[in-house]
Amino acid sequence: MISEKPQRSALIGSSGPFSLINAAAFIKQLGHDYKGVHVFDYQTFQQSMLDCEKWLCEILGMSFEGSITGITYNAEVIAGQTRLQRLISIPTFNHYWRTWGRNKLPFLKNSIVSDLILPYRVTLDEAFLASLLPGATLHFVPDGFLMNHARNIKLTRPWQWRGLYNPFDGSSRHPIWCPSGLLHSLKDFSETKLIEDRYFDEVYDTIWNDQEFASWLDGFWPERDKHEYSLFPLQNYDDCGFLNTFFELDIYHRIIMHELKRNPHKVLIVKPHPRDNNAKVHLLESMTPPELKDRVIFMRLEKYASVPLEVFLNKTNITKLVGMCSTALLTGKNSPGMEIEVFSSPDLPEFIDNEIKRMATAAGTDITLV
């Protein structure tokens, strides 16, 4: 009996729709056919985000292999070990993670993965995942604005001797492939290389041509061609433990009121962070004065609402982005005629204020205090 020849494929590790769309555009630039691309999700516990990832894979023609969890816990355990403890754990490290990956991703038994695409995050997770497929070429794509990169963890030299290289030391060994709006802002982390706009356009066109997405958009935003819009992407500071929920909502309310007063001819769309929850959105909406509610559209968290706002920018009348640290403030600045306004508050913790300053510098704009 002649054994079946293994198929060459690419593997994407996704931590949400934003990183998945970056990876999908990059895959096209590499020349892969989507039919040979497999996707698995990790660190996404929000059902609406998972549903969005599955839908994106379906309309693009990629295979969604499922969701895996537990990486963060194991990463934190090993990152917290002393150098001696790490050295002792090295003999079993690669074997454990590779076995774990093959159990979770059974398609690997019949495939040769030539390219592994992972979201760049300032944790050790990607180093662990990369050890699953030592023969694949590792590529990074963006995943958010990478707050608190000073918390970087460097791997000790013995780990590198074992073949586990540290992609977080600024080395150009693994560049970050970026849309044009993030090329400069991510240079502090590693060498950056461009994903051409035309490959993003292909992904965006596929999304816009999907009938279910178009139906959702018509229901949520029926008059999108009749007004000029500002868009406010929220953060998930409370979910990360950075801010109290009610304090965070108070800052958002101040930003909303400032924008409505400053631009009375525009309608404001408030887009929650994909890891947020609808209770938070309802609370924020209830803070809006009744006489202004017809000038604010609050997006609800659901499958299609998890689509990154970059998808909307060049196909709608959105002419202004307002926010604090959202990556979209950078990716959107290259849209023709787009105005960017970055907000902060004197009440914010210093490290968040510093990140907002870094965002404003990267976006080439001043900071408005509320």
Beta strands, then each sheet from edge to edge (+ up, - down):
strand 1: 7-14
strand 2: 37-42
strand 3: 63-68
strand 4: 111-119
strand 5: 137-141
strand 6: 176-178
strand 7: 192-194
strand 8: 228-233
strand 9: 266-271
strand 10: 296-298
strand 11: 318-323
strand 12: 339-344
strand 13: 367-369
sheet 1: 3+ 2+ 1+ 4+ 5+
sheet 2: 6+ 7+
sheet 3: 10+ 9+ 8+ 11+ 12+ 13+
end
